[in-house]
Amino acid sequence: MNVTQSADNPLLHHSVKKRLLVNTLHILIGLLAVISFNLVDTWFISQLGVDALSAMGYLGPVVLILIAVLIGTEMTASIHVAESVALNDRRRTAHTILAGLSFSQVITLPISVIGFFAAPAIFNLLGANNQIALLGQDYLKIWFLGYPLLAFCMVGTGLLRGGGNAKSAGRLLLLATLINVVIDPLLIFGVAQWDGLGIVGAAWASFLARLVCSVFVVKILKDKYQLHEHQLEGLNRHIALWSEFIALTATVAFNRLLIPLSTAIATIMIAQFGDFAVAAFGLTNLLTTLPLAFVLAINAAVVPFIKQNLSLNQHERVVEGLRFVVWLVLGWGVVQAVFFWLIYPFIVISFTKDPLVADLLEFYFQWVPLTLTGTGLFLVNNAVCYSFKQNRDVLMLNLLRCVGFYLPCVYLGGQYGGSYGVFIGISLANIMMGLLALYRLKQVINTSKDPFPY
C-alpha cells in the first residue's frame, strides 16, 4: 500500500492564494449551477401564480432540512477522502468513496419512502391552507422520489472535491442545471396541444436531471479511482467506515438542520401576515443562496486544503490560507451588496406581479444584502472548526445563532414592525453572528504557527 506523500498534489505545494482561489472558482461554477437549478424552477413556477409561489415558500425549509442531511454525509466523506489523498493511499481512498456513496443511499432511501407518504402531513404541519397544500404535496412527493439521486449527485461531487478534482464536480452540476433548464418549461407548461403538468412538471424535470448527473458522477469516480478493483473486498470494510462516518455526519447534519429548522419556525411566524409574506420570505431565502454560493464555494475549497495540510503538519500554509479567506469574504460582502442594490428592480418584476410581494422584496434588497457578510463569516468559521475537529464548538455556535440571534430577532421584528420588521430582525441577527465569527477567526489567525491540536 502506497502511503507516501504525493509530490504533485497542488493543495500541498502550490501557491496558497492561487490554489484556494482556483478551487473556489471551480466549485462556484457547480454551486451556481445548483442554485440556478432551483431559481429556474422557482421562476417558472412563479408564472403559475401566487399560490404556486407560496407553495414553494412552504417547501423551502423542508428541502433545506433534507439537503442538510446530505451535506453532513458529503462533508464527512470529503474530509476522509482528503486525508487519504494527502497520504496517496489509493486503496483507502477507493474504500472511502464506495463507503460514502453506499452510506448516502442507506440514509436517503428510508427517508424517501417515508417522505413520499408523509407529504400531506408536512404541509398541514407548516400551516398551509388546503389549496396551497394540494399544489405543494404533489411536488414534494416527486422530490422525495428523487432524493437518493440527489444524494449521489451531492456526495459524489463532494468526493471529487475532496480528492482535489473540483473542476469535474462543477461541470457535472452545470450539466444537471442545463438539463433542468431545457426540460422545465416543457413539463410545466406543455408542448403544442399538451398543457403540461404544472408545478409537478418542475419536480419531474429535477428528477430527470439528477438521474443523468448521478450516472455520470458514479462513472467518473469509478474510472478515476478504479473502484471496480475494491468493491468486492468485503462489506465489513464498508460497514466499518460507515461507523466512522456516523459521528461526524450526525454532527454536521444536525448543525445544518438548525438553519432550515429555524427557517421553518420563522415561516410559521410570518404566516400570520398572509400568504404574500410567506411567498416573499421564501423567495428571499432562495435568492440569498445566490450570493452565499461564493462563501459556500470557499468553504468547500478550504476544508480539503486544511485537512490535507494538517495531515502533513504544514501549519504555516493553513494560517496563510485562513488570512486570505477572511479578506476574501469581507470583499465579497461589499461586492454582492452593491450588485443587489443595482439589479433588485429587475429581480422583483421578474418573479412577481403581486404588489404586496413586490414591496417586501424591494425592502429586503435595500437593507439586508450588506449584512450577509456576517452570515458569510459565520459559515467560514464553521468550516474551519470542522477541519480542526472542533465539532462541539460548531454545535454551540449554531445553537447561539438560531436560538440566541435569528429566531428572537425575527419574532421581535415581526411584533414591532410586521412583515417589514422581520427583515430588519434578520439583518440584526446577521450582524451579530458576523461579529462573533470574526472574533473567533482572528483568534485562530493571530495564534502561533502551530496552534492546532490535531
N, C-alpha and C positions, 0 to 999 in steps of 0.2 A: 504494500500500500504506500503510495507516494504522499507524504505529508510535508514536503519541503515547501518553502515559501516560493510563490510564483514571481519570477523576476520581471515579468511583463505586465503585472497587474497595475492598471492605471490608478486605482484608488489608493495604492500603497506607495507609488513612486512618482506620479506626475504632479504638476503644479496643483496645489490645493484649491486655489480660487478657480482656476480654469476647469479642473475636473468637476468640482461641485456645480459650477455654472452650466457646463455642458450637460451633465447628467440631469440637472434641474430642468433645462430646456427640453431635453428628450422626454422626460417624464411629463412635463407640462403639456406637450402635444397630446399625449394619451389622456391626461385628465381633462383637458379642454374638449377632447372628443367625447368623453363620458358626460361632461356637463352639457355639451351641445346636444348630445343624445336626449337628455332629459328636457332641455329647453325646447328642442324641436317638438317633442311630444306635447309639452305644455302649450306651445304657441298654436299648434294645430288644434288641440283640444279647446283652447280659448275661443276659437272661431265657432264652436258649438254653442256658446252662451255662458252666462254667469254660473248657472247650475253646474255645468261640467267643470268649469274652473274651480268652483267651490269644492267639488268632489276631489279634485286634485289637491286642494288645500288640506282637506282632511287626511288624504292619503300620505302627504308628505312626512309626518312624524313616523307613520308605520313603516314606510320604506326606509327611512333613516335608521330605525331600530334594527331592521333586518340586515341592512348593509353594515351596521356596526359589528354584528356577529362575524361577518366575513372579513372585516378589517382586522379583527383580532387574529383570525386564522392567517390572513395574508401577512401581517407584520411578524407573527411568530415564525412562520415558515421562511420568510425573507431573512430574518436575523440568523436562523440556524444555517441557511444556505450561505450567507455571507461569511460566517465563521469557517465553514468547510472549504469555500473557495479560497479564502485567505491562506489556508494551510495547504491548498492544492490537493485536497483529499477527495479524489474523484468518486470513489465508492461511497463514502459518507454523503457526498453531495447528491448522488443518484438516489440513495435511500431516503434522504430528506425530502427530495422533490416528490417521490412516489408517496411518501407518508403524508406530505402536505396536501396533495391532490385527493388522496383517498379520505383523509380526515375531513376535508371540506364537504365531501359527499355524505359521510356519516352524520355530520351535523345538519346539513341542509335538507336531506330527503325527508326526515320526520317532520321538520318544520313546514316543508312544502305541503305535505299531506294534511297536517292539522290546520294550517292556514287556509287551505282551499275550502274546507268545510266551515271554518270559523269566520269567514269574511263578513257575513251579515252581522254577526255579533260584534265584530270590531267597529263597524260604523255606528251601531247603536251605542256602544261604549263611549265613542267620541262625541256623541250628541248631535249627529247629523239628522236632518229631517228625512222623511220617508222617500221623497223624490230624489234627493241627492244620494241617499244611501243606496237606492236601486241602481243609480248610474255607476257609483263607485265600486260596489261589491263585485260586479261582473268584471271590471277592470282588474281588481285585486286578485280574483280567482286565477286569472290567466298569469298575472305577475307571479303568484306563488308557484304555478307550474314551471315557470322558467327560473325559479330561484336556484336550483342546483346548477343550471347552466351559467348563471351569473357567478356562482362560486368558482367554477372552472376558469372563467374569464379573469376575475379579480385575483384569486390565489395564484393562478398560472402566470399572469403578468407580474405579480409581486415576486414570484420565484425568479423570473427573468431579471428583474431589477436587482434582487439580492445577489445574483451572480454577476452583476455589472453590465447586463445587456438591456439597458434602459431603452435603447433605440427600437429594438424589436417589440418590446412591450407597448411603446407608444404607437407604433404602426398598426398593431393588432387592434387596439382600442379605436384608432381612427377608422379602420376598416369597418368595425361594427357600427360606428356612427354613420358612415356613408350609406351602409345598407339600410339603416333605420330611416335616414332622410329620404331615400328613394321609395321605400315601401310604405312609410307612414301615411302620406296623403292618399295613396291608392286604397289602403284598407280602411281609413277613417271616412273618406268622402265618396269612395267608389270610383268606378270607371264606366264610361258610356252609360248603359241602361241600369247598371248595378249601383245601388245607393250607398254601398259601403256598410261598415259595422259600427260607425260612430266611435265612441270612446274605447270600446272593446278592440277596435281595429288597431289602436295605438299599442295596446298590450300585446297583440299578436305580432306586430312589427318588431317590438322589442324582443320577443321570444325568438323569432327567426334570426335576428341579428346576433343575439348571444349564442345561438346554436352554431352559427358559422364561426364566430370568434373562438368558441370552445374547441372546435375541431382543429383549428389552426394552432392554438396555443399548446395543446397536447402534442401535436405533431412536432412543433419546434423544440419543445422540451425533450421529447423522446429522441430526436435526431442529435441534438446538441450534447446531451449528457448520456447517450447510449443506455436509456432506461430499460430497453429490452434485455440487456445483459444482467439486470439486477432484480427484475420484477418477480422472479420465481424463487428467490433465495430464501424465502420464508416469511410467512405472515407474522410470526413472532417479532421479527425485526421491526415491522411497521407498527405493531401494537406498542412496542417499547418506545418508539419515537412519539406515538400519539400521547403516551403518558407524559412525555417531556413537553409536548405542545400544550397540554390541557391547562396548566397553571398560568402560563403567560397569555394564552388565548383568552382564558376566562377574565384575566385582569384587564387586558386591552379592551375586550368586548364590553365588559361592564363599564369601564371608563367612557368608552364611546357611546354606550347606551344612555348614559346620563344626559347627554346633549339632546338626542331626539325625545327622550322621556320628558325632559323639561320643556321641550318644544311642544310636545303633545299636551302637557298640562297648560302651557301658555295658550294653546289653541282653544282649549276648553274655556279658559278665562275670557278670551277675545270673542268667543261665540256669542256672548251676551250683547255685543254691539251690532250683531247682524251678520248675514252671510257675506255681505260685501267686505266686512272687516276680515273674515276668515280667508276670503279669496285674496285680498291684498297681502295679508300676513303670509299665506302660503307662497305667493308669488315672490315676495321679498326674500323668503328663506331660500327659494330656488335660485333667484338671481344673485344672492350673496355668494353662492358656491362658485360663481364665475371669477370674481377677484380672489377668492380664497384658494383657487386652484393653484396659483403660484406658490402660496405658502405650503400647501399640501405636497406640491412637487419638491419643494426644498426639504420637507420632512422625509419624503421617500428617498431623496438623494443622500441626506445626511446620516440616516440610520445605518445603511451598509458601510458608508465611509467611516463612521465612528467605530462600528463593530470590527471591521477588518483591521483598522489601525490599532485599536486597543488589543486585538488578538496578538499583535507583534510589538506591543508596548511603545508605539510611536505617538506618545502623548503630545509632543510639540505640534504635530500635524493636526491633532484633534483640536487643540486650543486655537490654532490659526484658523481652522475651518469654522469654529464657533463664532469668532470675532467677525468673520466675513458674513456669516449667515445673519447675524443680528443687524448689521448695517444694511444688508440686502432687504430684510423685512421692513426696516424703517423707511427706506427709499420706496419700496413697493407701496407702502401705505399712502404716501403722498400722491404717487402717480395714479393709483386706482381711484382715489377720491376725486382728483381733477377730471379723470376720464368720465366718471359717472355724472359729475356736475355738468359736463358738456353735452352728454348724449341722453340724459334721462327723459327729455320730452319725446324723443323718438321711441324710447323703450315703452313709455306709457301708452302712446297711441297704437303701438304695435300689439300690445297684449290685451287691451280692454277698451270698450266704448262706454262702460258704465261710469258716470261722473263721480260717484262716491268712491269707487275703487281707484279711479284716476287721481283724485285728490290725495288719498292716503299714500299712493305710490310717489307722487311728487314730493310730499312732505318727507318721506323716508329718504329719498335720494338727495335732498337738500341737507339733511342733518346727520344721517347715520354713517355713510361710507368712510369718512376720515377716521371714525372711532374703530373701524375694523382692523386698524393697525394693532390695537390691543389684543384682539382675537388672534391675529397672526402671531404675535409674540408668545401668546399663551400656548398655541398649538406647537410652536417650535420648542418651547420649554418642555412640553410633554414628550416630544420625540427624543430630546436629549436625555431625559430621565429614563425612558425605556432603554436607550442604548447603554446607559450606565447601570441597568438593572435596579433602578430606584422606583420600583413599581408602587410601593406604598405611598411615596411622595405624590405620584401621579393621581392616585385614588383620592388622597386628601385634597389636592388642589382642584380636582374636578368636582368633588362634593362642594367645596367652597364656592367654586364658580357658579354651580347650578342653584344650590340651596342658599348660599350667602349673598350672591350678587344678582344672578339673572332673574329667578322667579320673584324675589321681593321687589326688584326694580320694575318688572313687568306689572305686578299686582298694584303697586303704589302708583305707577304711571297711569294705569287704567282707571284707578279710583279717582285720581285728581285731574286727569287730562283726557279721559275717554280713549278712543282708539288712537288718537294722536299721541297721547301720553304714553301709550305702550312703547312707541318707537323712541321716545325720549328716554324711557327707562332702559331700553336695550342699549342705547348709546352710553348711558352712565355705567352700566354693567361692563361694557366693552372696555371703557377707560380704566375701571378699577382692576379688571383682570390683567390688562396690559401692563399697568404699573407693577403689579405683583410679579408677573413673569419677567419683566425687565430687571427687577431687583435680583431675582434668582439667577438669571443668566449672567448678570455681571459678577455675581459671587463666584460662579464657576470659572468665568474667563479670567478673573483677577487673581485666582489662586496660582500656586506654583505649577511648573511644567508636568509634574507627576501627581495630580491631585485626586485621582480617581481610584477608589478601592475596587479592584477587578479581579 
